[in-house]
Amino acid sequence: MQYYSLQNHQHSVSFREAVIQGLAPDKGLYFPAAIPKLEKNFRERLDEHDPLNIARAVIQPFIGDDIPEQELKKIIAATLTFPFPLHPVEENVYALELFHGPTMAFKDVGAHFMAGCLGYFRRHEDKPVTVLVATSGDTGGAVAHGFYNVPGVEVVILYPSGKVSELQEKQLTTLGGNITALEISGTFDDCQRMVKDAFLDEALQARRPLTSANSINVARWLPQMFYYIFAYRESKQWKKETVISVPSGNFGNICAGMMAAAMGLPIHHFIAATNVNDTVPRYLENGAYEPNPAVATISNAMDVADPSNFARILQMFAQNERALKASLTAYRFTDEETVAAMEKVYKEHQYLMDPHGAVGYLGLKKYMQRHPGHTGIFLETAHPSKFLNTMPESLQSQVSIPEQVQELSGRQKVSVKMEADYEQLKEWLMQS
Ligand SMILES: *Cc1c(COP(=O)(O)O)cnc(C)c1O
């Protein structure tokens, strides 16, 4: 499969190149030159296949010959090491739990898959490549865990100081080894801008080859399709059409779901649920794409004002706003609404949601109220224990603390502090 840059459709590269480069030299995101189709026969008999084979069949056309079958099998087996259960919450409403992985947020799948691909592509190189990544919270931990001890790969993670949860911070600052955390005095959007500047800096790249592990990287973005395929596999027997609500920040996850739908997965409608960083809901409302400065919320992994992957969603619909609106609805919710939903769902259904999942739940309920007659799934993207400090007090004592978390609390944070200034980042990268 070839991938072209969204800035210049004439510029195209292989999967391998797209993974190694992350972003195209002209700052465009890479987009597949063709959208493969799921065969009807395969789609209708998903329950006869095992998840590893399904995953391979779905992603293989996006990779082509760049990774041999046996290697791809290994990468997928090392990625899908935990379940993605569909948990009934209330009538016609299910939570797709994506938090059973090593860092307890859905980004584990993309991070491990990408680490496998990059490790394979770099297997004969002596010069290490640096994975440079900005995190609004969960990417950092997932990438640190996914790439920890991968030979030939160094990882540098930028995170906004004081704007990630304590546990998220521990997950990205305590591994050591080939993982370094840079603590930036600024917002996630500052971190993301610094990373983008670094990619465009030829002098820096000549000295220290860089790649990205944000969802702008196709190897992190595309495997997220698996969740939707697995959810559909579970829900196939439902009589009603399925709608899926995705708590969205940088819009990588929902964009992967919409890609699966473009391949032929029968999802009736998508709902993008955001917190008050609501650039996309406003855009779908009035047609103007106008990012405001990012605002800190309790669903911090979604505090993104200018979501990179939205450009991919627009491309999927050939910039046709009308077609896009027929498949996608977006709503925004405040922290107060989010907390109220967490409390209500726990009280009425004894189901504990994290703040991100709660935003997804709210989006689903709002859509289903206005468009009755569907079965709804919302993505529960993180384990509630990751956000203990921001949980309503009434719920804190209900959160069970998984083993992975208990183990982290005793570890020492190690970070390099830095201003939100690209020149400082460059100097540090050139020297260390
Ligand atoms: C990253 C993240 C999101 C947002 O996902 P995007 O792909 O950036 O839209 C939602 N919830 C959690 C818990 C996350 O870590």
Ligand as a Chemical Component Dictionary entry (heavy atoms), coordinates in Angstrom:
data_LIG
# 
_chem_comp.id                   LIG 
_chem_comp.type                 NON-POLYMER 
_chem_comp.pdbx_formal_charge   0 
_chem_comp.three_letter_code    LIG 
# 
loop_
_chem_comp_atom.comp_id 
_chem_comp_atom.atom_id 
_chem_comp_atom.alt_atom_id 
_chem_comp_atom.type_symbol 
_chem_comp_atom.charge 
_chem_comp_atom.model_Cartn_x 
_chem_comp_atom.model_Cartn_y 
_chem_comp_atom.model_Cartn_z 
_chem_comp_atom.pdbx_ordinal 
LIG C1 C1 C 0 -6.060 9.427  23.983 1  
LIG C2 C2 C 0 -7.303 9.197  24.730 2  
LIG C3 C3 C 0 -8.555 9.599  24.214 3  
LIG C4 C4 C 0 -8.681 10.338 22.917 4  
LIG O1 O1 O 0 -8.347 9.546  21.805 5  
LIG P1 P1 P 0 -8.015 10.239 20.398 6  
LIG O2 O2 O 0 -7.623 9.117  19.511 7  
LIG O3 O3 O 0 -6.876 11.180 20.660 8  
LIG O4 O4 O 0 -9.232 10.960 19.981 9  
LIG C5 C5 C 0 -9.693 9.278  24.933 10 
LIG N1 N1 N 0 -9.624 8.649  26.116 11 
LIG C6 C6 C 0 -8.443 8.269  26.659 12 
LIG C7 C7 C 0 -8.450 7.597  27.973 13 
LIG C8 C8 C 0 -7.253 8.516  25.976 14 
LIG O5 O5 O 0 -6.105 8.134  26.501 15 
# 
loop_
_chem_comp_bond.comp_id 
_chem_comp_bond.atom_id_1 
_chem_comp_bond.atom_id_2 
_chem_comp_bond.value_order 
_chem_comp_bond.pdbx_ordinal 
LIG C1 C2 SING 1  
LIG C2 C3 SING 2  
LIG C2 C8 DOUB 3  
LIG C3 C4 SING 4  
LIG C3 C5 DOUB 5  
LIG C4 O1 SING 6  
LIG O1 P1 SING 7  
LIG P1 O2 DOUB 8  
LIG P1 O3 SING 9  
LIG P1 O4 SING 10 
LIG C5 N1 SING 11 
LIG N1 C6 DOUB 12 
LIG C6 C7 SING 13 
LIG C6 C8 SING 14 
LIG C8 O5 SING 15 
# 
